Amino acid sequence: MKKTIFSVLAISMLMLLSCNNKAKQNADNINSANKFDNQGKVVQMSKANFIDLVMDFEKSPKTWSFKGEKPCVVDFYADWCRPCKMVAPIMEELAKEYEGRINIYKVNVDNEKELSQFFQIESIPAILFSPVKGDPSMQAGAMSKEQYKEIFDKFLLKPVADSTKKIN
């Protein structure tokens, strides 16, 4: 009887650990077939994802070299931040509206301290806007959906020749 209970518990623990490990791998790895397409969703990023999909700040910390195939937005947030909680559903809506044209990511500053330090995040939410060509721009504080859309349309989706201007 004890062996049977122990066996059932052992198998249950192995299955649980296997599922947790698989979920962690899925969260840390973005499907390579959709590497540069978020399919209308906001994607949580780790440092490794950021280096792979946006910019390798470890290899070239002084030069912005965007890796993406389409513009991206990175929302630096924290779970405890009230304004961040107001921005999150807006970003979800925008990810759907701009599907196929802009990728939207989010980075938890409490979990990804190295990214936060690199970008000198002092207040959140802090939103990084990166066009395909040209330098990115950072905006601190929450904004309305309309304000984000204006930045998306005028800064991220404008012709490449005009993408060197910064957001004020």
JOPEPE-V234355 format. One record per pair of residues at least 12 apart in sequence whose C-alpha atoms are under 10 Angstrom apart, sorted by the first residue. I is the first residue (numbers start at 1). J is the second residue. Records with the same first field share a line. If there is no record, write none. Layout:
I=J, J
This chain:
27=43, 44, 45, 46, 49
28=44, 45, 46, 47, 48, 49
29=45, 46, 48, 49, 52
30=43, 44, 45, 49, 52, 53
35=49, 52, 53, 68, 69
36=53, 54, 67, 68, 69, 70, 71, 72, 100, 102, 103
37=68, 69, 70, 99, 100, 101, 102, 103, 104
38=95, 96, 99, 100, 101, 102, 103, 104, 105
39=95, 96, 98, 99, 100, 101, 102, 103, 104
40=92, 93, 94, 95, 96, 97, 98, 99, 100, 101, 102, 103, 104
41=91, 92, 93, 94, 95, 96, 97, 98, 99, 103, 104, 105
42=73, 74, 75, 88, 89, 91, 92, 93, 94, 95, 96, 103, 104, 105, 106
43=74, 75, 92, 95, 103, 104, 105, 106, 107
44=74, 75, 104, 105, 106, 107, 108
45=74, 75, 76, 105, 106, 107, 108, 112
46=105, 106, 107, 108, 111, 112, 115
47=107, 111, 112, 113, 114, 115, 116
48=112
49=105
50=67, 74, 105, 106, 107, 115
51=66, 67, 115
52=66, 67, 68
53=66, 67, 68, 69, 72
54=66, 67, 68, 69, 71, 72, 73, 74, 105, 130, 132
55=67, 68
57=115, 118, 119
58=118
61=118
63=135
64=130, 133, 134, 135, 136
65=132, 133, 134, 135, 136
66=130, 131, 132, 133, 134, 135, 136
67=132, 133
68=102, 103, 130, 131, 132, 133
69=101, 102, 103, 131, 132, 133
70=100, 101, 102, 103, 130, 131, 132, 133, 156, 157
71=100, 101, 102, 103, 104, 129, 130, 131, 132, 133, 136, 152, 155, 156, 157
72=101, 102, 103, 104, 105, 128, 129, 130, 131, 132, 136, 152, 156
73=91, 95, 102, 103, 104, 105, 106, 127, 128, 129, 130, 131, 136, 137, 138, 152, 156
74=91, 103, 104, 105, 106, 107, 126, 127, 128, 129, 130, 138
75=87, 88, 91, 104, 105, 106, 107, 108, 109, 124, 125, 126, 127, 128, 129, 138, 139, 140
76=105, 106, 107, 108, 109, 110, 112, 115, 116, 119, 121, 123, 124, 125, 126, 127, 128, 140
77=106, 107, 108, 109, 110, 116, 121, 123, 124, 125, 126, 127
78=106, 107, 108, 109, 110, 111, 124, 125
79=108, 109, 110
80=110
81=123, 124, 125
82=124, 125, 142
83=124, 125, 141, 142, 143
84=124, 125, 126, 141, 142
85=125, 142
86=125, 142, 143, 144
87=125, 127, 141, 142, 143, 144, 145
88=106, 125, 142
89=145
90=143, 144, 145, 146, 148
91=104, 105, 106, 145, 148
92=104, 105
93=145
94=145, 148, 149, 152
97=149
98=149, 152, 153
101=152, 156, 157
102=130, 131, 132, 152, 156, 157
103=130
104=128, 129
105=127, 128
106=127, 128
107=126, 127
109=121, 124, 125, 126
119=138
121=138, 140
122=140
123=140, 141
124=139, 140, 141, 142
125=139, 140, 141, 142, 143
126=138, 139, 140, 141, 142
127=139, 140, 141, 142, 143, 148
128=140
129=148, 151, 152, 155, 156, 166, 167
130=152, 155, 156, 163
131=152, 155, 156, 157, 158, 159, 160, 163, 164
132=156, 157, 160, 163
133=156, 159, 160, 161, 162, 163, 164
134=156, 160, 161, 162, 163, 164, 165, 166
135=163, 164, 165, 166
136=155, 156, 163, 164, 165, 166, 167
137=155, 164, 165, 166, 167, 168
138=166, 167, 168
139=167, 168
151=167
154=167
155=167
